[in-house]
Amino acid sequence: MITWADAEQSATRGGALELGLQGNWLLLQGLGQMVRRYQGYPQAFGAAMYGVARTIASLAAHGYNPL
């Protein structure tokens, strides 16, 4: 994970890049979590993966913009 001790060292607006990277990274970790959590339950697994993928896809329009 990328972090900066001083917000002035951040690439954009006081840590916005840092927050965006963390959000994306955490959601990508969620994909692996879904594999473990729903092993043996294909319908629940598909629904969970769709939800995580939809959230990742919406980051550009709804997640990064406010930062």
C-alpha positions, 0 to 999 in steps of 0.5 A: 500500500502506498502511504505518505507521512506528509499530505504535501508529499501526496500526488494529489490534493492532500491524500486523495490519491492515497484514499483512492488506492486504498479503496480500490485495493480493499475491494480487490481483496474482497474478491479473494474473500468471496472465494473463501466465504462462498466455497461450495455455494455457487449462486451465493458466490456469483451474487457476491462477486457481482456485487463486488465487481459492480462496486469496483466498476462504480468507483470511477463515477461515484467513488473517486470523484468526491475525493 
